[in-house]
Amino acid sequence: MTVPAQRHGGAGAELADPAFWQQPPAHRLAAFARLRALQAPVYVPEGRDRGHWALVRHAHVQEASRLPKVFASAPGVTTPEPARWVRALFGDSMVNLDGADHAQLRKIVQRAFTPRLLAAAERDIHAVAARIVDDVLAERPDEFVSAVASRLPLEVICNMMGIPQRYRAEIADRVNHASEHIGVERGLASRLRMPGRGLRALARMQRMVAGIGRERRKNPGDDLISALVRANVDGQALGARQLGAFFSLLMVAGVETTRNAITHGLTLLTDFPDQRDLLLSDFEKYGEGAVDEMIRHSTPIIQFRRTVAAPHTLGGHDFRPGDKVVLYYASANRDGSVFPDPDAFDITRSPNPHLGFGGGGPHFCLGAHLARVEMKALFGELLTRPVGLRAVGLPDLAGSNFDNRVRSLKFAFEHPGPEHP
């Protein structure tokens, strides 16, 4: 027996209100807790004859993630879905593909991530983390996102891809333009102007990497672009458009999500000094758990969309083909039936089956391992050097309904110990 779901004007209506996403995190989390307590998914109106069903429980998000033939990623996982002309111009990102198309593309990418390349990337991560903290201690900046959190994933991905140094400042600028307004409500003039600005940024990044790809086909190196354009999986490698789409995904998704998790991580360690002290007492013992708890607690990606492709009953509701569904990872990661005391920051939490990298299934994040290595390496450097850091004030959040983005965070140096007067 199915449970009638709530529609227009119901409990989920506030999720469609841009003002809701401008509220403090505690307000939003309380709203998700109320939705999780309901018997069935709620309907979230998005405009005339448009809307989605909100999946807010851990079990429901996980089940939908693992049924890609029912809950499809195409035509797009973002809100709003990418327009057809945008997909035709830029190509489909891996996150927006299903079935054989997604499997083939993912197989090519996975083949390129050889053990040798991954081992080199891990060595590079530790070197880059150490260099960033060296610079911080020498220069004493006061803004964490630009000085620390953004630098690590950007430099690591550019090094791994083999992006020449002369392109990197421009790429960093393009990444910011491409992602700065995703999921953020804007005025009419801004809505008309900013999509073009973001798309131009993506187009320039893709042209740039396509040119590098052409050169690497002729003169390959030990980098990821060379591996991607020369990978031979059933006679296929990445074409120019596929390479551009994958690079955009890495830069916008990989850089943004990791930088936000790192920034929220510093805030959490400042707000929970007992957990920071525990982490410092044995970093190797607690480091990996701390990283996963930072990701669970902050949930860098708030939600992804799915389109129902086949009839299915989930959470007491009958879904029909064509229905739109949103997987709210930010809610699933605070589900008290899975995480005892879910609002606490506990680096010893075990097990910690968070959905910060997705709910499993074929779209589980390819970069999960590298993101964890990056965060552990950076916090190892930040916390075990003689002069520690702490967040100052609250992070400046973007108010996005898509990702838990931090625009800036002030930080300060703690007083040095007696051995470092």
Phi, psi and omega in degrees: 000128180270156181259130178302132181268154180277137181245215188312136179079003182276197188295336184270357186302326184294338179294339179271354183271118179305330180295332179300321184281352173270352181287158176302150181309322182299324179295315181295318180295324177295322178296318178296322178299320178295322180291323179295334182281349180283162185284331186219164176301150179254158180264133181247108180289137180243005183146189184297119178058024178228150178169179180218161173265131185266120172262116189240347179269148181304311183297322182288317178298318180294317181297315180297323180296330185263010177235066185294338177284343177260310182254093189274148177280327176289145007275358178176149183259354182264167177242116358285165177294148180297139179293155182300321182291329177292318178295321180294323183284315188260347186086161181275128173292153181304326183290345182258010183251157179228168169058221185296324180298314179293317182297318181294315180295317180295324180295319178298315181295316180297323178297326181288333180278074182288158176305324179295316180295318180294321179296319178296321180296320179294320176298319181294321180304313181294323179293317180294317179300316180296319181294320179298316181290326173303314181295319180298316181292329180280322188261341179052056175288173181233005179240120194282322185298309183286324186280332188230296193297321180285327187295317187299301182296326180295312181294320181296314181292318178297319177297316182294320180285340183081035179283123178303147184303327185293342180266348196288322179297320179294319179298316179302318179294318181294321178300316180297317180294322184289334189243352192295336183243013178295123177075010182250129178290137182225164175289171185301313182299319180293321179297325180286327186271316191291324178301319178296321179296315179295317181292323176297321178297316178296318182298319180292321177297318183291322176297320181298311183288331176296320178295319177296321179298318178299320180292322183287336174295326180276320184230077184291153175237203179262018186264172185290323178299316178302317181294321183290319183279348179245001179300141180239092178244107185054039178079010183240147169230182179281130171281177185300316182291320178295320178297317179297317180295321179292320179297317178299319178297315180299315186286314183283318182276308184296317181288311185297313184295318182291319180297321180291320177297319178297315182294314176298326180300316179296320178299316181296317180293333176284318183285338181238074186298332178295323178288325175296315179298320179296318179297318179292334182293333178197083187298320181295326180288319189254353188301311182293320177296323179296317179299312181296324179288326174299317181292316178298312186293323184267331182043081185304322175259117184287318186201156169227150180266157169220155175244127183289127183252346181208150180302139181199143175254126181217130178062029179081010180237139178271112177270143181242152178307135182098341176297146174260137182230141176240129177269109182268090180298326181298328177279315182303325182283357174242020181286112184295341177286345180247323184242102176303139182049062192296336182275353177282151173258108188229105184286352176262007183302122182206125359287166179228075184278052183294161181250031180294339176250018183106173184264020184092191182079189188291344182260015176302139189304124178294332185265013185302315183297313182295323178298317178296317180297317180300312183294317180295318180297316183292314180291332173299319178288316184295324188267338186256001172283162183301327182250114182277173180235156174214148176289149178239118181075189182270149174294147176274101184275149183283342183072034182272146174270002182254313181222156183273067190277138177248122178284319181200159176209122176284145177216163182219164178268136175286162178296133180294157178290170184296337180279355179230075185292000000 
